Amino acid sequence: MTIATIGNVDLHYQLDGPEDGAPIVFAHALGTNLTLWDQVVDRLPKSLRVLRFDLRGHGQSSALKAPYRMGNLVKDAEGLLAHLDIRDAVFVGLSIGGMVAQGLAVKRLDQIRALVLSNTAAKIGTPKIWQDRIDLIEAKGLPAIAEPTLDRWLARSNRNGELSDELRAMITKTSPDGYIGCCAAISGTDFYTPTSGLRLPTLGLCGTEDGSTPADLVRETVGLIPGSEFHLIRRSGHMPCVEQPDAFAEHLVAFLRKIGHISST
């Protein structure tokens, strides 16, 4: 297990690929961990330098007492990239990971040269929605929100079986403070104005059956950035990186080639 202490939080991360490889960073969704990206990473060119990390309160990163602010999560990512001397990276973020991506790009364009925003938005939900979820977790624990979450996350054809079991386990094993803390961070975030000021290559992806961040919402956010491109992934919901990893990786690799982050040959 590899840990970096960034400020007052210990972040668990995994770094693969050659030291001189073009860097790509992956940030996962609420209630999951860095293993969410395993299938996509397995499909990427081996020449890339791949960083995955657990958000604070998730996976094997430390869980500070809730609530958190989005600024905390952005600062965590900023500090980890600085610690590892990573610059000019492509940052791939899903759901809350995509919000971290937007915030970091606004703050540190020296660290981020391109964005991949998957199943995310500049603003997700309302404060009431997030407070209701926090109240339910505090009253009944994370198992109480697992099934409704999976119903929103997964395409209908993926709601039973090994994939749903794996995601359910991720949710229920997440630290309650970590989950609640990140709910609070999402609730307090509205990136419409800062994201609309970004000028960097951006790819947007969304599953056609996403019940958490519907395709129109994702498309709207990606469209705030001039020159961005957007693609739908069929037979997928909120988790195309595990529901349709081939299609996700295909779009990602094509984007990396388009922007010159990997060879076009």
DRENPA-3360 file (N, C-alpha, C; in nm, 2 decimals, always signed):
BEGIN
1 = MTIATIGN = +0.09/-0.12/+0.00/+0.00/+0.00/+0.00/+0.09/+0.12/+0.00 ~ +0.06/+0.22/-0.09/+0.14/+0.34/-0.10/+0.06/+0.46/-0.06 ~ +0.11/+0.53/+0.04/+0.05/+0.64/+0.11/+0.13/+0.77/+0.09 ~ +0.06/+0.88/+0.06/+0.13/+1.01/+0.07/+0.05/+1.09/+0.17 ~ +0.12/+1.16/+0.26/+0.06/+1.25/+0.35/+0.05/+1.39/+0.29 ~ -0.07/+1.43/+0.27/-0.09/+1.56/+0.20/-0.16/+1.65/+0.30 ~ -0.09/+1.74/+0.37/-0.15/+1.82/+0.47/-0.19/+1.73/+0.59 ~ -0.32/+1.73/+0.62/-0.37/+1.65/+0.73/-0.44/+1.52/+0.69;
9 = VDLHYQLD = -0.42/+1.48/+0.57/-0.48/+1.36/+0.52/-0.38/+1.26/+0.45 ~ -0.40/+1.13/+0.48/-0.31/+1.03/+0.42/-0.39/+0.98/+0.30 ~ -0.33/+0.99/+0.18/-0.40/+0.95/+0.05/-0.33/+0.82/+0.00 ~ -0.41/+0.72/-0.02/-0.37/+0.60/-0.08/-0.37/+0.61/-0.23 ~ -0.26/+0.57/-0.30/-0.26/+0.59/-0.44/-0.18/+0.47/-0.50 ~ -0.20/+0.45/-0.63/-0.13/+0.35/-0.71/-0.08/+0.42/-0.84 ~ +0.05/+0.40/-0.86/+0.12/+0.47/-0.98/+0.18/+0.36/-1.06 ~ +0.14/+0.35/-1.19/+0.19/+0.25/-1.28/+0.24/+0.31/-1.41;
17 = GPEDGAPI = +0.33/+0.23/-1.47/+0.38/+0.27/-1.60/+0.52/+0.33/-1.59 ~ +0.58/+0.36/-1.70/+0.72/+0.41/-1.70/+0.73/+0.55/-1.64 ~ +0.84/+0.58/-1.58/+0.86/+0.71/-1.52/+0.85/+0.83/-1.62 ~ +0.89/+0.80/-1.74/+0.89/+0.91/-1.84/+0.76/+0.90/-1.93 ~ +0.66/+0.82/-1.88/+0.54/+0.81/-1.96/+0.45/+0.94/-1.95 ~ +0.37/+0.96/-2.05/+0.27/+1.08/-2.04/+0.18/+1.05/-1.92 ~ +0.16/+1.15/-1.83/+0.08/+1.12/-1.71/-0.07/+1.13/-1.74 ~ -0.15/+1.04/-1.67/-0.29/+1.04/-1.67/-0.34/+1.01/-1.53;
25 = VFAHALGT = -0.44/+1.08/-1.48/-0.48/+1.07/-1.34/-0.63/+1.03/-1.34 ~ -0.67/+0.94/-1.25/-0.81/+0.90/-1.24/-0.86/+0.92/-1.10 ~ -0.98/+0.99/-1.10/-1.05/+1.01/-0.97/-1.19/+0.95/-0.98 ~ -1.22/+0.87/-0.88/-1.33/+0.78/-0.87/-1.46/+0.85/-0.82 ~ -1.57/+0.78/-0.82/-1.70/+0.83/-0.78/-1.72/+0.82/-0.63 ~ -1.82/+0.89/-0.58/-1.86/+0.88/-0.44/-1.89/+0.73/-0.40 ~ -1.84/+0.69/-0.29/-1.87/+0.55/-0.24/-1.80/+0.44/-0.31 ~ -1.69/+0.48/-0.39/-1.62/+0.37/-0.45/-1.47/+0.39/-0.41;
33 = NLTLWDQV = -1.38/+0.34/-0.49/-1.23/+0.36/-0.46/-1.16/+0.34/-0.59 ~ -1.02/+0.35/-0.58/-0.94/+0.35/-0.71/-0.95/+0.23/-0.79 ~ -1.00/+0.12/-0.74/-1.01/-0.01/-0.82/-1.12/+0.01/-0.92 ~ -1.21/+0.11/-0.91/-1.31/+0.13/-1.01/-1.25/+0.15/-1.15 ~ -1.13/+0.19/-1.16/-1.06/+0.21/-1.29/-0.98/+0.10/-1.34 ~ -0.98/-0.02/-1.27/-0.89/-0.12/-1.31/-0.91/-0.17/-1.45 ~ -1.04/-0.19/-1.49/-1.06/-0.24/-1.63/-1.03/-0.14/-1.74 ~ -1.04/-0.02/-1.71/-1.01/+0.08/-1.81/-0.85/+0.09/-1.82;
41 = VDRLPKSL = -0.79/+0.09/-1.71/-0.64/+0.10/-1.71/-0.58/-0.02/-1.78 ~ -0.64/-0.13/-1.76/-0.59/-0.25/-1.83/-0.60/-0.24/-1.98 ~ -0.68/-0.15/-2.03/-0.70/-0.14/-2.18/-0.62/-0.02/-2.24 ~ -0.55/+0.05/-2.16/-0.47/+0.17/-2.20/-0.33/+0.13/-2.25 ~ -0.27/+0.21/-2.34/-0.13/+0.18/-2.38/-0.04/+0.18/-2.26 ~ +0.05/+0.08/-2.26/+0.14/+0.07/-2.15/+0.25/+0.18/-2.14 ~ +0.25/+0.27/-2.23/+0.35/+0.38/-2.23/+0.30/+0.49/-2.14 ~ +0.18/+0.48/-2.09/+0.13/+0.59/-2.00/+0.17/+0.58/-1.86;
49 = RVLRFDLR = +0.19/+0.69/-1.79/+0.22/+0.69/-1.65/+0.08/+0.71/-1.58 ~ +0.03/+0.61/-1.51/-0.11/+0.61/-1.47/-0.12/+0.63/-1.31 ~ -0.18/+0.73/-1.27/-0.21/+0.75/-1.13/-0.35/+0.74/-1.09 ~ -0.38/+0.65/-1.00/-0.51/+0.64/-0.94/-0.50/+0.66/-0.79 ~ -0.60/+0.72/-0.73/-0.59/+0.75/-0.59/-0.73/+0.74/-0.52 ~ -0.73/+0.71/-0.39/-0.86/+0.71/-0.32/-0.88/+0.85/-0.26 ~ -1.00/+0.90/-0.29/-1.04/+1.03/-0.23/-1.04/+1.02/-0.08 ~ -1.02/+1.13/-0.01/-1.03/+1.13/+0.14/-1.16/+1.06/+0.18;
57 = GHGQSSAL = -1.15/+0.98/+0.28/-1.27/+0.91/+0.34/-1.31/+0.79/+0.26 ~ -1.23/+0.75/+0.16/-1.27/+0.64/+0.07/-1.15/+0.54/+0.06 ~ -1.18/+0.42/+0.03/-1.08/+0.32/+0.01/-0.99/+0.31/+0.13 ~ -0.86/+0.32/+0.10/-0.76/+0.32/+0.21/-0.70/+0.45/+0.25 ~ -0.76/+0.56/+0.20/-0.72/+0.70/+0.24/-0.79/+0.72/+0.38 ~ -0.73/+0.82/+0.45/-0.78/+0.84/+0.58/-0.91/+0.92/+0.58 ~ -1.00/+0.89/+0.68/-1.13/+0.95/+0.68/-1.14/+1.05/+0.80 ~ -1.12/+1.18/+0.76/-1.14/+1.28/+0.86/-1.28/+1.30/+0.89;
65 = KAPYRMGN = -1.31/+1.37/+1.00/-1.45/+1.39/+1.04/-1.52/+1.48/+0.94 ~ -1.64/+1.44/+0.91/-1.73/+1.52/+0.82/-1.77/+1.65/+0.89 ~ -1.81/+1.75/+0.80/-1.82/+1.75/+0.66/-1.69/+1.79/+0.59 ~ -1.68/+1.77/+0.46/-1.57/+1.82/+0.38/-1.62/+1.93/+0.28 ~ -1.52/+2.01/+0.23/-1.55/+2.10/+0.13/-1.49/+2.06/+0.00 ~ -1.54/+2.10/-0.11/-1.48/+2.06/-0.24/-1.34/+2.11/-0.25 ~ -1.31/+2.23/-0.19/-1.18/+2.28/-0.19/-1.08/+2.19/-0.12 ~ -1.13/+2.11/-0.02/-1.04/+2.01/+0.05/-1.00/+1.90/-0.05;
73 = LVKDAEGL = -1.10/+1.86/-0.13/-1.07/+1.75/-0.22/-0.98/+1.79/-0.34 ~ -1.00/+1.91/-0.38/-0.92/+1.97/-0.49/-0.77/+1.99/-0.44 ~ -0.76/+2.04/-0.31/-0.63/+2.06/-0.25/-0.56/+1.92/-0.23 ~ -0.63/+1.82/-0.20/-0.57/+1.68/-0.19/-0.51/+1.64/-0.32 ~ -0.59/+1.65/-0.43/-0.54/+1.61/-0.56/-0.42/+1.70/-0.60 ~ -0.43/+1.83/-0.58/-0.32/+1.92/-0.61/-0.19/+1.88/-0.53 ~ -0.21/+1.85/-0.41/-0.09/+1.81/-0.33/-0.03/+1.68/-0.37 ~ -0.12/+1.58/-0.40/-0.07/+1.45/-0.45/+0.01/+1.47/-0.58;
81 = LAHLDIRD = -0.04/+1.54/-0.67/+0.03/+1.56/-0.80/+0.16/+1.63/-0.78 ~ +0.16/+1.73/-0.69/+0.29/+1.80/-0.66/+0.39/+1.71/-0.59 ~ +0.34/+1.63/-0.50/+0.42/+1.53/-0.42/+0.49/+1.43/-0.52 ~ +0.42/+1.40/-0.63/+0.47/+1.30/-0.72/+0.54/+1.37/-0.84 ~ +0.54/+1.50/-0.84/+0.60/+1.58/-0.95/+0.54/+1.55/-1.08 ~ +0.40/+1.55/-1.08/+0.32/+1.53/-1.20/+0.27/+1.66/-1.26 ~ +0.30/+1.69/-1.38/+0.25/+1.81/-1.45/+0.20/+1.77/-1.59 ~ +0.12/+1.86/-1.65/+0.07/+1.83/-1.78/+0.00/+1.70/-1.79;
89 = AVFVGLSI = -0.08/+1.67/-1.69/-0.15/+1.54/-1.69/-0.29/+1.56/-1.76 ~ -0.34/+1.45/-1.81/-0.48/+1.44/-1.85/-0.55/+1.38/-1.72 ~ -0.65/+1.46/-1.68/-0.72/+1.42/-1.55/-0.86/+1.36/-1.59 ~ -0.89/+1.24/-1.55/-1.01/+1.17/-1.58/-1.09/+1.16/-1.45 ~ -1.21/+1.22/-1.44/-1.29/+1.22/-1.32/-1.43/+1.17/-1.35 ~ -1.48/+1.09/-1.26/-1.62/+1.04/-1.27/-1.70/+1.09/-1.15 ~ -1.81/+1.15/-1.18/-1.90/+1.19/-1.07/-1.83/+1.29/-0.99 ~ -1.82/+1.27/-0.85/-1.75/+1.37/-0.77/-1.60/+1.38/-0.82;
97 = GGMVAQGL = -1.54/+1.28/-0.87/-1.41/+1.29/-0.93/-1.40/+1.39/-1.04 ~ -1.51/+1.40/-1.12/-1.52/+1.50/-1.23/-1.53/+1.64/-1.17 ~ -1.59/+1.66/-1.06/-1.59/+1.79/-0.99/-1.45/+1.83/-0.94 ~ -1.38/+1.73/-0.89/-1.24/+1.76/-0.85/-1.16/+1.80/-0.97 ~ -1.18/+1.73/-1.08/-1.11/+1.76/-1.20/-1.13/+1.90/-1.24 ~ -1.26/+1.95/-1.24/-1.29/+2.08/-1.28/-1.22/+2.18/-1.19 ~ -1.23/+2.16/-1.06/-1.17/+2.25/-0.96/-1.02/+2.26/-0.97 ~ -0.96/+2.14/-1.00/-0.81/+2.14/-1.01/-0.77/+2.21/-1.14;
105 = AVKRLDQI = -0.84/+2.19/-1.25/-0.81/+2.26/-1.37/-0.82/+2.41/-1.36 ~ -0.92/+2.46/-1.29/-0.93/+2.60/-1.27/-0.81/+2.66/-1.19 ~ -0.77/+2.58/-1.09/-0.66/+2.62/-1.00/-0.52/+2.60/-1.05 ~ -0.50/+2.49/-1.13/-0.36/+2.45/-1.16/-0.35/+2.40/-1.30 ~ -0.36/+2.49/-1.40/-0.34/+2.45/-1.54/-0.20/+2.40/-1.57 ~ -0.10/+2.43/-1.48/+0.03/+2.37/-1.50/+0.03/+2.22/-1.47 ~ -0.07/+2.18/-1.39/-0.08/+2.03/-1.36/-0.17/+1.96/-1.46 ~ -0.26/+2.03/-1.51/-0.37/+1.96/-1.59/-0.37/+2.02/-1.73;
113 = RALVLSNT = -0.35/+1.94/-1.84/-0.35/+1.99/-1.97/-0.47/+1.95/-2.05 ~ -0.55/+1.85/-1.99/-0.68/+1.81/-2.06/-0.76/+1.74/-1.96 ~ -0.89/+1.75/-1.98/-0.99/+1.69/-1.89/-1.07/+1.58/-1.96 ~ -1.11/+1.48/-1.89/-1.21/+1.38/-1.93/-1.31/+1.38/-1.82 ~ -1.43/+1.43/-1.85/-1.54/+1.45/-1.75/-1.65/+1.34/-1.78 ~ -1.65/+1.24/-1.69/-1.74/+1.13/-1.71/-1.85/+1.13/-1.61 ~ -1.98/+1.13/-1.65/-2.09/+1.12/-1.57/-2.08/+1.22/-1.45 ~ -2.06/+1.34/-1.48/-2.04/+1.44/-1.38/-2.11/+1.57/-1.42;
121 = AAKIGTPK = -2.10/+1.68/-1.34/-2.15/+1.81/-1.38/-2.09/+1.92/-1.30 ~ -2.12/+2.04/-1.34/-2.07/+2.15/-1.26/-2.14/+2.17/-1.13 ~ -2.26/+2.12/-1.13/-2.35/+2.12/-1.00/-2.43/+1.99/-1.01 ~ -2.43/+1.92/-0.90/-2.50/+1.79/-0.90/-2.60/+1.79/-0.78 ~ -2.73/+1.78/-0.82/-2.84/+1.77/-0.71/-2.86/+1.91/-0.65 ~ -2.93/+1.90/-0.53/-2.96/+2.02/-0.45/-2.92/+2.00/-0.31 ~ -2.90/+2.10/-0.23/-2.87/+2.08/-0.09/-2.97/+1.99/-0.02 ~ -3.09/+2.00/-0.05/-3.19/+1.92/+0.02/-3.17/+1.77/-0.01;
129 = IWQDRIDL = -3.15/+1.74/-0.14/-3.12/+1.60/-0.18/-3.01/+1.54/-0.10 ~ -2.90/+1.62/-0.09/-2.78/+1.57/-0.02/-2.80/+1.56/+0.13 ~ -2.87/+1.66/+0.19/-2.90/+1.65/+0.33/-2.99/+1.54/+0.36 ~ -3.09/+1.51/+0.28/-3.18/+1.39/+0.30/-3.09/+1.26/+0.30 ~ -2.99/+1.26/+0.21/-2.91/+1.14/+0.21/-2.82/+1.13/+0.33 ~ -2.77/+1.24/+0.37/-2.69/+1.24/+0.49/-2.77/+1.20/+0.62 ~ -2.89/+1.25/+0.63/-2.98/+1.22/+0.74/-3.01/+1.07/+0.74 ~ -3.03/+1.01/+0.62/-3.06/+0.86/+0.62/-2.94/+0.78/+0.66;
137 = IEAKGLPA = -2.82/+0.82/+0.61/-2.70/+0.75/+0.65/-2.68/+0.76/+0.80 ~ -2.70/+0.87/+0.86/-2.68/+0.89/+1.00/-2.78/+0.81/+1.08 ~ -2.90/+0.79/+1.03/-3.00/+0.72/+1.10/-2.99/+0.57/+1.08 ~ -2.96/+0.52/+0.96/-2.96/+0.38/+0.93/-2.84/+0.32/+0.87 ~ -2.73/+0.40/+0.85/-2.61/+0.35/+0.80/-2.61/+0.34/+0.64 ~ -2.49/+0.31/+0.59/-2.47/+0.31/+0.45/-2.55/+0.20/+0.37 ~ -2.58/+0.09/+0.44/-2.66/-0.01/+0.37/-2.80/+0.04/+0.32 ~ -2.85/+0.14/+0.40/-2.98/+0.20/+0.36/-2.98/+0.27/+0.23;
145 = IAEPTLDR = -2.87/+0.32/+0.19/-2.87/+0.39/+0.06/-2.81/+0.31/-0.06 ~ -2.77/+0.19/-0.03/-2.70/+0.11/-0.13/-2.79/+0.08/-0.25 ~ -2.91/+0.02/-0.22/-2.99/-0.02/-0.33/-3.05/+0.10/-0.42 ~ -3.10/+0.20/-0.35/-3.14/+0.32/-0.43/-3.02/+0.37/-0.52 ~ -2.90/+0.37/-0.46/-2.79/+0.42/-0.54/-2.76/+0.34/-0.66 ~ -2.76/+0.20/-0.64/-2.73/+0.11/-0.75/-2.84/+0.13/-0.86 ~ -2.97/+0.15/-0.82/-3.07/+0.17/-0.92/-3.05/+0.30/-1.00 ~ -2.99/+0.40/-0.94/-2.96/+0.52/-1.02/-2.83/+0.50/-1.10;
153 = WLARSNRN = -2.74/+0.42/-1.05/-2.61/+0.41/-1.11/-2.61/+0.32/-1.24 ~ -2.68/+0.20/-1.23/-2.66/+0.10/-1.32/-2.77/+0.09/-1.43 ~ -2.73/+0.06/-1.55/-2.83/+0.03/-1.65/-2.91/-0.09/-1.61 ~ -3.03/-0.09/-1.65/-3.12/-0.20/-1.60/-3.06/-0.34/-1.62 ~ -2.99/-0.36/-1.73/-2.94/-0.49/-1.75/-2.82/-0.53/-1.66 ~ -2.77/-0.43/-1.59/-2.65/-0.45/-1.50/-2.69/-0.45/-1.35 ~ -2.82/-0.45/-1.32/-2.85/-0.43/-1.18/-2.85/-0.56/-1.09 ~ -2.83/-0.67/-1.16/-2.82/-0.80/-1.08/-2.69/-0.87/-1.13;
161 = GELSDELR = -2.62/-0.93/-1.03/-2.50/-1.00/-1.07/-2.38/-0.95/-1.00 ~ -2.26/-0.99/-1.06/-2.13/-0.97/-0.99/-2.10/-0.82/-0.98 ~ -2.13/-0.74/-1.09/-2.10/-0.60/-1.09/-2.18/-0.53/-0.98 ~ -2.30/-0.55/-0.97/-2.38/-0.48/-0.87/-2.34/-0.53/-0.73 ~ -2.30/-0.65/-0.71/-2.25/-0.70/-0.58/-2.12/-0.63/-0.55 ~ -2.03/-0.61/-0.64/-1.90/-0.54/-0.62/-1.92/-0.40/-0.58 ~ -2.01/-0.33/-0.65/-2.04/-0.19/-0.62/-2.11/-0.17/-0.48 ~ -2.20/-0.26/-0.45/-2.27/-0.26/-0.32/-2.17/-0.27/-0.21;
169 = AMITKTSP = -2.07/-0.36/-0.23/-1.97/-0.38/-0.13/-1.88/-0.26/-0.11 ~ -1.85/-0.19/-0.22/-1.77/-0.07/-0.22/-1.85/+0.04/-0.13 ~ -1.98/+0.05/-0.16/-2.06/+0.16/-0.09/-2.06/+0.13/+0.06 ~ -2.10/+0.00/+0.09/-2.12/-0.03/+0.23/-1.99/-0.03/+0.31 ~ -1.87/-0.05/+0.25/-1.75/-0.05/+0.32/-1.68/+0.09/+0.33 ~ -1.74/+0.18/+0.26/-1.69/+0.32/+0.27/-1.71/+0.37/+0.41 ~ -1.61/+0.45/+0.46/-1.63/+0.52/+0.59/-1.75/+0.61/+0.59 ~ -1.84/+0.60/+0.68/-1.95/+0.69/+0.69/-1.91/+0.83/+0.69;
177 = DGYIGCCA = -1.81/+0.87/+0.77/-1.76/+1.00/+0.76/-1.71/+1.04/+0.63 ~ -1.64/+0.95/+0.56/-1.60/+0.98/+0.42/-1.71/+1.01/+0.33 ~ -1.81/+0.92/+0.33/-1.93/+0.93/+0.24/-2.01/+1.06/+0.27 ~ -2.04/+1.08/+0.40/-2.11/+1.20/+0.44/-2.03/+1.33/+0.41 ~ -1.90/+1.32/+0.44/-1.82/+1.44/+0.41/-1.82/+1.48/+0.27 ~ -1.81/+1.38/+0.18/-1.81/+1.41/+0.03/-1.95/+1.45/-0.01 ~ -2.06/+1.40/+0.05/-2.19/+1.45/+0.02/-2.20/+1.60/+0.04 ~ -2.15/+1.64/+0.16/-2.15/+1.78/+0.19/-2.07/+1.86/+0.09;
185 = AISGTDFY = -1.95/+1.80/+0.04/-1.87/+1.87/-0.05/-1.95/+1.89/-0.19 ~ -2.02/+1.79/-0.23/-2.09/+1.80/-0.35/-2.21/+1.90/-0.34 ~ -2.27/+1.90/-0.22/-2.39/+1.98/-0.20/-2.35/+2.13/-0.21 ~ -2.23/+2.16/-0.16/-2.18/+2.30/-0.16/-2.11/+2.35/-0.28 ~ -2.12/+2.27/-0.39/-2.04/+2.30/-0.51/-2.12/+2.35/-0.63 ~ -2.09/+2.46/-0.69/-2.15/+2.51/-0.81/-2.03/+2.56/-0.89 ~ -1.99/+2.49/-0.99/-1.87/+2.52/-1.07/-1.91/+2.58/-1.21 ~ -2.04/+2.62/-1.23/-2.08/+2.67/-1.36/-1.99/+2.79/-1.41;
193 = TPTSGLRL = -1.97/+2.88/-1.32/-1.89/+3.00/-1.36/-1.75/+2.97/-1.38 ~ -1.68/+2.90/-1.29/-1.54/+2.87/-1.31/-1.51/+2.78/-1.43 ~ -1.60/+2.68/-1.44/-1.58/+2.58/-1.55/-1.60/+2.65/-1.68 ~ -1.69/+2.74/-1.69/-1.71/+2.81/-1.82/-1.59/+2.90/-1.86 ~ -1.50/+2.92/-1.77/-1.38/+3.00/-1.80/-1.26/+2.91/-1.85 ~ -1.28/+2.78/-1.84/-1.17/+2.69/-1.88/-1.15/+2.69/-2.03 ~ -1.02/+2.68/-2.07/-0.99/+2.67/-2.21/-0.88/+2.56/-2.22 ~ -0.92/+2.43/-2.23/-0.83/+2.32/-2.25/-0.91/+2.21/-2.31;
201 = PTLGLCGT = -0.84/+2.12/-2.38/-0.91/+2.00/-2.44/-0.99/+1.93/-2.34 ~ -1.11/+1.90/-2.38/-1.21/+1.83/-2.28/-1.29/+1.73/-2.36 ~ -1.30/+1.61/-2.30/-1.38/+1.50/-2.35/-1.49/+1.48/-2.24 ~ -1.62/+1.47/-2.28/-1.72/+1.44/-2.19/-1.78/+1.30/-2.23 ~ -1.81/+1.22/-2.13/-1.87/+1.09/-2.15/-1.98/+1.07/-2.05 ~ -2.09/+0.99/-2.10/-2.20/+0.96/-2.01/-2.27/+0.84/-2.06 ~ -2.32/+0.76/-1.97/-2.40/+0.65/-2.01/-2.54/+0.69/-2.04 ~ -2.60/+0.62/-2.13/-2.74/+0.66/-2.18/-2.84/+0.64/-2.07;
209 = EDGSTPAD = -2.81/+0.55/-1.97/-2.91/+0.52/-1.87/-2.87/+0.57/-1.73 ~ -2.80/+0.68/-1.73/-2.75/+0.73/-1.60/-2.86/+0.80/-1.52 ~ -2.89/+0.75/-1.41/-3.00/+0.82/-1.32/-2.95/+0.91/-1.22 ~ -2.81/+0.93/-1.21/-2.75/+1.02/-1.12/-2.72/+1.15/-1.18 ~ -2.65/+1.15/-1.29/-2.61/+1.27/-1.37/-2.66/+1.24/-1.52 ~ -2.78/+1.26/-1.55/-2.83/+1.23/-1.68/-2.75/+1.30/-1.79 ~ -2.76/+1.24/-1.91/-2.67/+1.28/-2.02/-2.69/+1.43/-2.05 ~ -2.81/+1.48/-2.05/-2.82/+1.62/-2.08/-2.75/+1.71/-1.98;
217 = LVRETVGL = -2.75/+1.67/-1.86/-2.67/+1.75/-1.75/-2.52/+1.75/-1.78 ~ -2.47/+1.63/-1.81/-2.33/+1.61/-1.84/-2.29/+1.69/-1.97 ~ -2.38/+1.68/-2.07/-2.35/+1.75/-2.19/-2.35/+1.90/-2.17 ~ -2.44/+1.95/-2.09/-2.45/+2.09/-2.06/-2.32/+2.14/-1.99 ~ -2.26/+2.06/-1.90/-2.14/+2.10/-1.83/-2.02/+2.10/-1.93 ~ -2.01/+1.99/-2.00/-1.90/+1.98/-2.10/-1.91/+2.09/-2.20 ~ -2.03/+2.13/-2.24/-2.05/+2.23/-2.33/-2.01/+2.37/-2.29 ~ -1.99/+2.39/-2.16/-1.94/+2.52/-2.10/-1.79/+2.54/-2.15;
225 = IPGSEFHL = -1.72/+2.44/-2.19/-1.58/+2.45/-2.23/-1.57/+2.45/-2.38 ~ -1.53/+2.57/-2.44/-1.53/+2.57/-2.59/-1.44/+2.46/-2.65 ~ -1.49/+2.41/-2.76/-1.41/+2.31/-2.83/-1.42/+2.17/-2.77 ~ -1.50/+2.15/-2.67/-1.51/+2.02/-2.61/-1.58/+1.92/-2.70 ~ -1.57/+1.79/-2.67/-1.65/+1.69/-2.74/-1.72/+1.60/-2.64 ~ -1.83/+1.54/-2.68/-1.91/+1.46/-2.59/-1.96/+1.34/-2.66 ~ -1.96/+1.23/-2.59/-2.00/+1.10/-2.64/-2.09/+1.02/-2.54 ~ -2.19/+0.96/-2.59/-2.28/+0.87/-2.51/-2.22/+0.73/-2.52;
233 = IRRSGHMP = -2.24/+0.66/-2.41/-2.20/+0.52/-2.41/-2.32/+0.44/-2.38 ~ -2.36/+0.35/-2.48/-2.48/+0.28/-2.48/-2.47/+0.16/-2.37 ~ -2.59/+0.12/-2.33/-2.60/+0.01/-2.23/-2.52/+0.03/-2.11 ~ -2.52/+0.16/-2.07/-2.45/+0.20/-1.95/-2.52/+0.30/-1.87 ~ -2.50/+0.30/-1.74/-2.56/+0.41/-1.65/-2.45/+0.50/-1.61 ~ -2.44/+0.52/-1.48/-2.34/+0.62/-1.41/-2.20/+0.56/-1.41 ~ -2.18/+0.43/-1.44/-2.05/+0.37/-1.42/-2.00/+0.31/-1.55 ~ -1.99/+0.38/-1.66/-1.94/+0.32/-1.79/-1.81/+0.26/-1.78;
241 = CVEQPDAF = -1.72/+0.30/-1.68/-1.59/+0.25/-1.67/-1.59/+0.10/-1.63 ~ -1.70/+0.06/-1.57/-1.71/-0.08/-1.53/-1.83/-0.15/-1.61 ~ -1.92/-0.07/-1.65/-2.03/-0.13/-1.73/-1.99/-0.16/-1.87 ~ -1.92/-0.07/-1.93/-1.88/-0.08/-2.07/-1.73/-0.03/-2.08 ~ -1.64/-0.11/-2.02/-1.50/-0.06/-2.02/-1.43/-0.05/-2.16 ~ -1.47/-0.14/-2.25/-1.42/-0.14/-2.38/-1.45/+0.00/-2.45 ~ -1.58/+0.03/-2.44/-1.62/+0.16/-2.51/-1.56/+0.28/-2.44 ~ -1.55/+0.28/-2.30/-1.49/+0.39/-2.23/-1.34/+0.40/-2.27;
249 = AEHLVAFL = -1.27/+0.29/-2.27/-1.13/+0.30/-2.31/-1.11/+0.34/-2.45 ~ -1.20/+0.30/-2.54/-1.19/+0.34/-2.68/-1.20/+0.49/-2.70 ~ -1.30/+0.55/-2.64/-1.32/+0.69/-2.64/-1.20/+0.77/-2.58 ~ -1.15/+0.71/-2.47/-1.04/+0.78/-2.40/-0.91/+0.77/-2.48 ~ -0.88/+0.66/-2.54/-0.76/+0.65/-2.62/-0.77/+0.73/-2.74 ~ -0.88/+0.74/-2.81/-0.90/+0.82/-2.92/-0.87/+0.97/-2.89 ~ -0.92/+1.01/-2.77/-0.90/+1.15/-2.73/-0.75/+1.17/-2.70 ~ -0.69/+1.08/-2.63/-0.55/+1.10/-2.60/-0.46/+1.11/-2.73;
257 = RKIGHISS = -0.50/+1.03/-2.83/-0.43/+1.04/-2.96/-0.46/+1.18/-3.02 ~ -0.58/+1.22/-3.02/-0.62/+1.35/-3.08/-0.54/+1.47/-3.02 ~ -0.52/+1.47/-2.89/-0.45/+1.58/-2.83/-0.30/+1.56/-2.82 ~ -0.25/+1.45/-2.88/-0.11/+1.42/-2.88/-0.05/+1.37/-2.75 ~ -0.13/+1.32/-2.66/-0.08/+1.27/-2.53/-0.02/+1.13/-2.55 ~ -0.06/+1.06/-2.65/+0.00/+0.93/-2.69/+0.02/+0.94/-2.84 ~ +0.10/+0.85/-2.89/+0.13/+0.84/-3.04/+0.00/+0.80/-3.11 ~ -0.01/+0.86/-3.23/-0.13/+0.83/-3.31/-0.11/+0.70/-3.39;
265 = T = +0.01/+0.64/-3.38/+0.04/+0.52/-3.46/+0.01/+0.40/-3.37;
% end
